[in-house]
Amino acid sequence: MSAAEIAVGLLILVSGFLSMAAGIGIVRFPDVLTRLHAATKPQVLGLAAVLVAIVVQVPTWGVLTTVVLVMTFQLLTQPMTAHMLGRSAYRSDHVRRDLLIEDDLGRDIAEHDQEAARMPRADDVR
């Protein structure tokens, strides 16, 4: 057994552990925001570990470029997806507000509503 095979095996085990931790977090955490955290962070790190294992096992330019593309798209889409899901959960009252340390989004929405109330509407202007 070579050092590369041992490294690949360890990376696969790390990835499996991270994926298991993400699954447990999704089941055990109390609200949408913490579940999103559990779903995105370990999932991205687990994917990175598997992709590094693939590159170590098959070190070709084709594999490397594919791995870089896959990881790039994951790093671009995961945070945006979690952000949009978190905002929609907040707006549809699926967030436990007692668990929030600071409610920045609620403050921003209240400020926006106050500004909108002060602005004249188009049908009021004559």
Disulfide bonds with the S-S distance in Angstrom:
none
